[in-house]
């Protein structure tokens, strides 16, 4: 398969491709929201920081505001759909 990972989904795509290299022919990362500097800084950071970050990212008002700014020429239903889709990855364990 050709696996596409947008934004934070890039980390999921990389993880999947690493664990199942036989299943992935190509890996496409779009606006990847990941960082690796040779150390695992998140593992050494307090776990509460990760929970705070996810709490902020899954905020519907925040996602709605960002989509209004980015998609101001789109319909209101498109803006609401974008807000719901944009926070899906934050709603999973």
N, CA, C and O atoms as CSV, one atom per row, in Angstrom:
chain,resi,resn,atom,element,x,y,z
A,1,UNK,N,N,0.830,-1.176,0.000
A,1,UNK,CA,C,0.000,0.000,0.000
A,1,UNK,C,C,0.871,1.236,0.000
A,1,UNK,O,O,2.045,1.187,0.369
A,2,UNK,N,N,0.287,2.341,-0.416
A,2,UNK,CA,C,0.896,3.652,-0.247
A,2,UNK,C,C,0.211,4.257,0.971
A,2,UNK,O,O,-0.993,4.513,0.948
A,3,UNK,N,N,0.969,4.484,2.021
A,3,UNK,CA,C,0.420,4.963,3.282
A,3,UNK,C,C,0.663,6.457,3.404
A,3,UNK,O,O,1.797,6.919,3.278
A,4,UNK,N,N,-0.402,7.212,3.649
A,4,UNK,CA,C,-0.322,8.660,3.773
A,4,UNK,C,C,-0.568,9.044,5.226
A,4,UNK,O,O,-1.527,8.586,5.847
A,5,UNK,N,N,0.311,9.891,5.760
A,5,UNK,CA,C,0.168,10.355,7.136
A,5,UNK,C,C,0.198,11.862,7.205
A,5,UNK,O,O,1.270,12.462,7.128
A,6,UNK,N,N,-0.976,12.497,7.352
A,6,UNK,CA,C,-0.999,13.951,7.482
A,6,UNK,C,C,-0.872,14.392,8.935
A,6,UNK,O,O,-1.397,13.741,9.838
A,7,UNK,N,N,-0.179,15.493,9.151
A,7,UNK,CA,C,-0.065,16.120,10.452
A,7,UNK,C,C,0.421,15.113,11.500
A,7,UNK,O,O,1.436,14.448,11.292
A,8,UNK,N,N,-0.286,14.998,12.605
A,8,UNK,CA,C,0.121,14.064,13.651
A,8,UNK,C,C,-0.014,12.613,13.193
A,8,UNK,O,O,0.614,11.723,13.767
A,9,UNK,N,N,-0.823,12.367,12.170
A,9,UNK,CA,C,-0.960,11.028,11.598
A,9,UNK,C,C,0.333,10.523,10.993
A,9,UNK,O,O,0.476,9.322,10.761
A,10,UNK,N,N,1.283,11.419,10.729
A,10,UNK,CA,C,2.581,10.998,10.214
A,10,UNK,C,C,3.289,10.088,11.215
A,10,UNK,O,O,3.942,9.120,10.825
A,11,UNK,N,N,3.161,10.397,12.495
A,11,UNK,CA,C,3.781,9.548,13.518
A,11,UNK,C,C,3.162,8.162,13.515
A,11,UNK,O,O,3.865,7.165,13.680
A,12,UNK,N,N,1.852,8.093,13.328
A,12,UNK,CA,C,1.162,6.800,13.263
A,12,UNK,C,C,1.599,6.046,12.016
A,12,UNK,O,O,1.838,4.840,12.067
A,13,UNK,N,N,1.704,6.757,10.891
A,13,UNK,CA,C,2.123,6.128,9.639
A,13,UNK,C,C,3.548,5.593,9.746
A,13,UNK,O,O,3.832,4.488,9.284
A,14,UNK,N,N,4.436,6.363,10.347
A,14,UNK,CA,C,5.823,5.907,10.530
A,14,UNK,C,C,5.858,4.678,11.420
A,14,UNK,O,O,6.577,3.723,11.128
A,15,UNK,N,N,5.092,4.690,12.501
A,15,UNK,CA,C,5.041,3.548,13.405
A,15,UNK,C,C,4.528,2.305,12.679
A,15,UNK,O,O,5.091,1.220,12.830
A,16,UNK,N,N,3.464,2.460,11.892
A,16,UNK,CA,C,2.913,1.329,11.158
A,16,UNK,C,C,3.924,0.808,10.142
A,16,UNK,O,O,4.137,-0.401,10.044
A,17,UNK,N,N,4.550,1.711,9.385
A,17,UNK,CA,C,5.519,1.306,8.363
A,17,UNK,C,C,6.729,0.613,8.984
A,17,UNK,O,O,7.289,-0.312,8.395
A,18,UNK,N,N,7.129,1.058,10.168
A,18,UNK,CA,C,8.252,0.425,10.853
A,18,UNK,C,C,7.902,-0.980,11.323
A,18,UNK,O,O,8.721,-1.894,11.232
A,19,UNK,N,N,6.687,-1.148,11.824
A,19,UNK,CA,C,6.272,-2.452,12.347
A,19,UNK,C,C,5.758,-3.408,11.276
A,19,UNK,O,O,5.704,-4.616,11.503
A,20,UNK,N,N,5.378,-2.880,10.107
A,20,UNK,CA,C,4.852,-3.723,9.016
A,20,UNK,C,C,5.466,-3.296,7.685
A,20,UNK,O,O,4.747,-2.866,6.783
A,21,UNK,N,N,6.791,-3.412,7.552
A,21,UNK,CA,C,7.448,-2.930,6.328
A,21,UNK,C,C,7.003,-3.670,5.069
A,21,UNK,O,O,7.059,-3.116,3.971
A,22,UNK,N,N,6.565,-4.908,5.220
A,22,UNK,CA,C,6.117,-5.675,4.056
A,22,UNK,C,C,4.779,-5.163,3.513
A,22,UNK,O,O,4.443,-5.420,2.357
A,23,UNK,N,N,4.025,-4.450,4.331
A,23,UNK,CA,C,2.703,-3.970,3.915
A,23,UNK,C,C,2.754,-2.582,3.263
A,23,UNK,O,O,1.796,-2.171,2.608
A,24,UNK,N,N,3.862,-1.865,3.441
A,24,UNK,CA,C,3.945,-0.481,2.972
A,24,UNK,C,C,4.965,-0.375,1.841
A,24,UNK,O,O,6.156,-0.620,2.034
A,25,UNK,N,N,4.471,-0.001,0.647
A,25,UNK,CA,C,5.367,0.203,-0.501
A,25,UNK,C,C,5.982,1.593,-0.460
A,25,UNK,O,O,7.179,1.759,-0.694
A,26,UNK,N,N,5.150,2.598,-0.159
A,26,UNK,CA,C,5.611,3.976,-0.085
A,26,UNK,C,C,4.964,4.652,1.118
A,26,UNK,O,O,3.857,4.310,1.532
A,27,UNK,N,N,5.687,5.614,1.657
A,27,UNK,CA,C,5.194,6.368,2.801
A,27,UNK,C,C,5.191,7.843,2.430
A,27,UNK,O,O,6.225,8.399,2.060
A,28,UNK,N,N,4.022,8.476,2.529
A,28,UNK,CA,C,3.873,9.892,2.195
A,28,UNK,C,C,3.516,10.641,3.481
A,28,UNK,O,O,2.494,10.361,4.107
A,29,UNK,N,N,4.361,11.586,3.863
A,29,UNK,CA,C,4.116,12.383,5.063
A,29,UNK,C,C,3.766,13.807,4.640
A,29,UNK,O,O,4.519,14.452,3.910
A,30,UNK,N,N,2.618,14.287,5.104
A,30,UNK,CA,C,2.136,15.617,4.737
A,30,UNK,C,C,2.105,16.489,5.986
A,30,UNK,O,O,1.398,16.185,6.947
A,31,UNK,N,N,2.867,17.562,5.967
A,31,UNK,CA,C,2.909,18.494,7.091
A,31,UNK,C,C,3.084,17.752,8.411
A,31,UNK,O,O,2.324,17.945,9.359
A,32,UNK,N,N,4.100,16.902,8.446
A,32,UNK,CA,C,4.318,16.021,9.588
A,32,UNK,C,C,4.535,16.802,10.879
A,32,UNK,O,O,5.384,17.692,10.935
A,33,UNK,N,N,3.781,16.476,11.899
A,33,UNK,CA,C,3.894,17.120,13.206
A,33,UNK,C,C,4.659,16.221,14.160
A,33,UNK,O,O,4.171,15.868,15.234
A,34,UNK,N,N,5.853,15.859,13.753
A,34,UNK,CA,C,6.693,15.001,14.589
A,34,UNK,C,C,8.092,15.590,14.601
A,34,UNK,O,O,8.458,16.352,13.706
A,35,UNK,N,N,8.872,15.239,15.610
A,35,UNK,CA,C,10.236,15.741,15.709
A,35,UNK,C,C,11.080,14.669,16.378
A,35,UNK,O,O,10.675,14.065,17.371
A,36,UNK,N,N,12.244,14.447,15.824
A,36,UNK,CA,C,13.163,13.490,16.424
A,36,UNK,C,C,14.562,14.063,16.323
A,36,UNK,O,O,15.042,14.337,15.223
A,37,UNK,N,N,15.216,14.246,17.445
A,37,UNK,CA,C,16.561,14.816,17.425
A,37,UNK,C,C,17.614,13.813,17.880
A,37,UNK,O,O,18.728,14.198,18.237
A,38,UNK,N,N,17.273,12.555,17.867
A,38,UNK,CA,C,18.214,11.534,18.299
A,38,UNK,C,C,18.007,11.121,19.742
A,38,UNK,O,O,18.617,10.156,20.201
A,39,UNK,N,N,17.171,11.825,20.455
A,39,UNK,CA,C,16.852,11.469,21.833
A,39,UNK,C,C,15.349,11.358,21.961
A,39,UNK,O,O,14.607,11.910,21.149
A,40,UNK,N,N,14.915,10.669,22.944
A,40,UNK,CA,C,13.486,10.508,23.180
A,40,UNK,C,C,13.062,11.479,24.277
A,40,UNK,O,O,12.855,11.088,25.425
A,41,UNK,N,N,12.937,12.754,23.904
A,41,UNK,CA,C,12.624,13.787,24.895
A,41,UNK,C,C,11.249,13.625,25.512
A,41,UNK,O,O,11.069,13.906,26.697
A,42,UNK,N,N,10.275,13.175,24.732
A,42,UNK,CA,C,8.934,13.011,25.294
A,42,UNK,C,C,8.913,11.932,26.368
A,42,UNK,O,O,8.151,12.032,27.330
A,43,UNK,N,N,9.729,10.915,26.217
A,43,UNK,CA,C,9.775,9.859,27.230
A,43,UNK,C,C,10.319,10.403,28.546
A,43,UNK,O,O,9.974,9.900,29.614
A,44,UNK,N,N,11.165,11.424,28.477
A,44,UNK,CA,C,11.733,12.002,29.689
A,44,UNK,C,C,10.902,13.163,30.226
A,44,UNK,O,O,11.127,13.620,31.347
A,45,UNK,N,N,9.951,13.639,29.441
A,45,UNK,CA,C,9.096,14.736,29.895
A,45,UNK,C,C,8.039,14.185,30.841
A,45,UNK,O,O,7.657,13.018,30.748
A,46,UNK,N,N,7.571,15.026,31.746
A,46,UNK,CA,C,6.496,14.570,32.625
A,46,UNK,C,C,5.266,14.170,31.803
A,46,UNK,O,O,4.868,14.882,30.881
A,47,UNK,N,N,4.683,13.051,32.138
A,47,UNK,CA,C,3.539,12.526,31.392
A,47,UNK,C,C,2.377,13.523,31.355
A,47,UNK,O,O,1.601,13.555,30.400
A,48,UNK,N,N,2.273,14.322,32.392
A,48,UNK,CA,C,1.178,15.291,32.466
A,48,UNK,C,C,1.239,16.276,31.303
A,48,UNK,O,O,0.197,16.753,30.853
A,49,UNK,N,N,2.452,16.594,30.799
A,49,UNK,CA,C,2.571,17.509,29.664
A,49,UNK,C,C,1.898,16.943,28.415
A,49,UNK,O,O,1.258,17.680,27.664
A,50,UNK,N,N,2.040,15.643,28.194
A,50,UNK,CA,C,1.386,15.007,27.050
A,50,UNK,C,C,-0.129,15.084,27.197
A,50,UNK,O,O,-0.833,15.367,26.228
A,51,UNK,N,N,-0.631,14.836,28.392
A,51,UNK,CA,C,-2.077,14.898,28.624
A,51,UNK,C,C,-2.624,16.320,28.455
A,51,UNK,O,O,-3.717,16.510,27.921
A,52,UNK,N,N,-1.865,17.306,28.909
A,52,UNK,CA,C,-2.284,18.693,28.738
A,52,UNK,C,C,-2.324,19.054,27.258
A,52,UNK,O,O,-3.267,19.697,26.796
A,53,UNK,N,N,-1.304,18.641,26.520
A,53,UNK,CA,C,-1.259,18.910,25.084
A,53,UNK,C,C,-2.434,18.310,24.342
A,53,UNK,O,O,-3.047,18.971,23.505
A,54,UNK,N,N,-2.752,17.059,24.643
A,54,UNK,CA,C,-3.886,16.408,23.986
A,54,UNK,C,C,-5.192,17.078,24.398
A,54,UNK,O,O,-6.087,17.247,23.571
A,55,UNK,N,N,-5.309,17.458,25.659
A,55,UNK,CA,C,-6.519,18.142,26.121
A,55,UNK,C,C,-6.749,19.433,25.336
A,55,UNK,O,O,-7.872,19.740,24.935
A,56,UNK,N,N,-5.676,20.176,25.128
A,56,UNK,CA,C,-5.793,21.428,24.367
A,56,UNK,C,C,-6.132,21.143,22.907
A,56,UNK,O,O,-6.999,21.803,22.333
A,57,UNK,N,N,-5.463,20.174,22.306
A,57,UNK,CA,C,-5.691,19.868,20.889
A,57,UNK,C,C,-7.083,19.323,20.613
A,57,UNK,O,O,-7.603,19.505,19.512
A,58,UNK,N,N,-7.699,18.659,21.585
A,58,UNK,CA,C,-9.030,18.117,21.317
A,58,UNK,C,C,-10.157,19.090,21.672
A,58,UNK,O,O,-11.336,18.742,21.590
A,59,UNK,N,N,-9.789,20.294,22.063
A,59,UNK,CA,C,-10.780,21.306,22.374
A,59,UNK,C,C,-11.549,21.681,21.104
A,59,UNK,O,O,-10.961,22.150,20.129
A,60,UNK,N,N,-12.869,21.469,21.126
A,60,UNK,CA,C,-13.671,21.786,19.947
A,60,UNK,C,C,-13.671,23.280,19.641
A,60,UNK,O,O,-13.555,23.646,18.472
A,61,UNK,N,N,-13.796,24.163,20.639
A,61,UNK,CA,C,-13.737,25.592,20.326
A,61,UNK,C,C,-12.415,25.999,19.659
A,61,UNK,O,O,-12.420,26.819,18.741
A,62,UNK,N,N,-11.291,25.438,20.107
A,62,UNK,CA,C,-10.005,25.742,19.492
A,62,UNK,C,C,-9.989,25.281,18.038
A,62,UNK,O,O,-9.591,26.036,17.151
A,63,UNK,N,N,-10.422,24.041,17.790
A,63,UNK,CA,C,-10.446,23.504,16.418
A,63,UNK,C,C,-11.393,24.313,15.539
A,63,UNK,O,O,-11.096,24.570,14.373
A,64,UNK,N,N,-12.516,24.709,16.090
A,64,UNK,CA,C,-13.478,25.496,15.329
A,64,UNK,C,C,-12.875,26.847,14.956
A,64,UNK,O,O,-13.006,27.294,13.817
A,65,UNK,N,N,-12.223,27.489,15.902
A,65,UNK,CA,C,-11.591,28.786,15.649
A,65,UNK,C,C,-10.528,28.672,14.555
A,65,UNK,O,O,-10.482,29.494,13.640
A,66,UNK,N,N,-9.681,27.657,14.654
A,66,UNK,CA,C,-8.631,27.455,13.653
A,66,UNK,C,C,-9.237,27.220,12.275
A,66,UNK,O,O,-8.739,27.743,11.278
A,67,UNK,N,N,-10.308,26.435,12.215
A,67,UNK,CA,C,-10.946,26.168,10.928
A,67,UNK,C,C,-11.642,27.409,10.373
A,67,UNK,O,O,-11.680,27.599,9.158
A,68,UNK,N,N,-12.185,28.240,11.229
A,68,UNK,CA,C,-12.789,29.495,10.752
A,68,UNK,C,C,-11.704,30.377,10.133
A,68,UNK,O,O,-11.919,30.986,9.085
A,69,UNK,N,N,-10.542,30.445,10.782
A,69,UNK,CA,C,-9.441,31.242,10.240
A,69,UNK,C,C,-8.923,30.669,8.920
A,69,UNK,O,O,-8.660,31.410,7.973
A,70,UNK,N,N,-8.780,29.353,8.867
A,70,UNK,CA,C,-8.186,28.715,7.691
A,70,UNK,C,C,-9.171,28.541,6.548
A,70,UNK,O,O,-8.783,28.595,5.381
A,71,UNK,N,N,-10.430,28.334,6.868
A,71,UNK,CA,C,-11.421,27.994,5.843
A,71,UNK,C,C,-12.521,29.037,5.742
A,71,UNK,O,O,-13.676,28.682,5.508
A,72,UNK,N,N,-12.197,30.304,5.911
A,72,UNK,CA,C,-13.223,31.340,6.018
A,72,UNK,C,C,-14.120,31.465,4.788
A,72,UNK,O,O,-15.210,32.029,4.880
A,73,UNK,N,N,-13.688,30.961,3.665
A,73,UNK,CA,C,-14.531,31.050,2.474
A,73,UNK,C,C,-15.389,29.805,2.278
A,73,UNK,O,O,-16.174,29.741,1.332
A,74,UNK,N,N,-15.256,28.842,3.135
A,74,UNK,CA,C,-16.047,27.614,3.036
A,74,UNK,C,C,-17.367,27.760,3.781
A,74,UNK,O,O,-17.579,28.711,4.533
A,75,UNK,N,N,-18.245,26.792,3.550
A,75,UNK,CA,C,-19.543,26.818,4.226
A,75,UNK,C,C,-19.368,26.506,5.711
A,75,UNK,O,O,-18.354,25.943,6.124
A,76,UNK,N,N,-20.351,26.874,6.488
A,76,UNK,CA,C,-20.318,26.617,7.924
A,76,UNK,C,C,-20.250,25.123,8.211
A,76,UNK,O,O,-19.560,24.703,9.140
A,77,UNK,N,N,-20.960,24.315,7.421
A,77,UNK,CA,C,-20.919,22.866,7.639
A,77,UNK,C,C,-19.520,22.307,7.363
A,77,UNK,O,O,-19.087,21.378,8.045
A,78,UNK,N,N,-18.808,22.857,6.376
A,78,UNK,CA,C,-17.433,22.421,6.095
A,78,UNK,C,C,-16.508,22.780,7.246
A,78,UNK,O,O,-15.618,22.007,7.600
A,79,UNK,N,N,-16.719,23.949,7.825
A,79,UNK,CA,C,-15.895,24.380,8.952
A,79,UNK,C,C,-16.121,23.471,10.154
A,79,UNK,O,O,-15.163,23.090,10.826
A,80,UNK,N,N,-17.383,23.117,10.435
A,80,UNK,CA,C,-17.671,22.204,11.548
A,80,UNK,C,C,-17.105,20.814,11.277
A,80,UNK,O,O,-16.554,20.185,12.181
A,81,UNK,N,N,-17.236,20.324,10.034
A,81,UNK,CA,C,-16.663,19.020,9.684
A,81,UNK,C,C,-15.151,19.025,9.866
A,81,UNK,O,O,-14.583,18.070,10.396
A,82,UNK,N,N,-14.499,20.098,9.427
A,82,UNK,CA,C,-13.053,20.207,9.596
A,82,UNK,C,C,-12.636,20.192,11.051
A,82,UNK,O,O,-11.619,19.595,11.402
A,83,UNK,N,N,-13.414,20.846,11.899
A,83,UNK,CA,C,-13.113,20.853,13.340
A,83,UNK,C,C,-13.261,19.457,13.926
A,83,UNK,O,O,-12.430,19.024,14.725
A,84,UNK,N,N,-14.317,18.752,13.531
A,84,UNK,CA,C,-14.518,17.387,14.046
A,84,UNK,C,C,-13.419,16.448,13.562
A,84,UNK,O,O,-12.900,15.651,14.344
A,85,UNK,N,N,-13.061,16.531,12.296
A,85,UNK,CA,C,-12.029,15.659,11.741
A,85,UNK,C,C,-10.675,15.991,12.332
A,85,UNK,O,O,-9.886,15.089,12.612
A,86,UNK,N,N,-10.392,17.273,12.528
A,86,UNK,CA,C,-9.105,17.705,13.034
A,86,UNK,C,C,-8.803,17.218,14.437
A,86,UNK,O,O,-7.638,17.150,14.829
A,87,UNK,N,N,-9.809,16.885,15.184
A,87,UNK,CA,C,-9.558,16.430,16.557
A,87,UNK,C,C,-9.752,14.938,16.745
A,87,UNK,O,O,-9.650,14.446,17.868
A,88,UNK,N,N,-10.029,14.207,15.679
A,88,UNK,CA,C,-10.256,12.759,15.787
A,88,UNK,C,C,-9.087,12.044,16.452
A,88,UNK,O,O,-9.292,11.212,17.335
A,89,UNK,N,N,-7.859,12.361,16.035
A,89,UNK,CA,C,-6.699,11.656,16.591
A,89,UNK,C,C,-6.527,11.917,18.081
A,89,UNK,O,O,-5.882,11.127,18.771
A,90,UNK,N,N,-7.083,12.994,18.582
A,90,UNK,CA,C,-6.974,13.304,20.011
A,90,UNK,C,C,-8.020,12.552,20.835
A,90,UNK,O,O,-7.912,12.478,22.059
A,91,UNK,N,N,-9.008,12.009,20.181
A,91,UNK,CA,C,-10.084,11.335,20.888
A,91,UNK,C,C,-9.780,9.849,21.124
A,91,UNK,O,O,-10.528,9.162,21.821
A,92,UNK,N,N,-8.695,9.366,20.548
A,92,UNK,CA,C,-8.311,7.962,20.694
A,92,UNK,C,C,-7.325,7.783,21.828
A,92,UNK,O,O,-6.582,8.709,22.153
A,93,UNK,N,N,-7.305,6.598,22.441
A,93,UNK,CA,C,-6.332,6.372,23.527
A,93,UNK,C,C,-4.896,6.371,23.027
A,93,UNK,O,O,-3.967,6.194,23.816
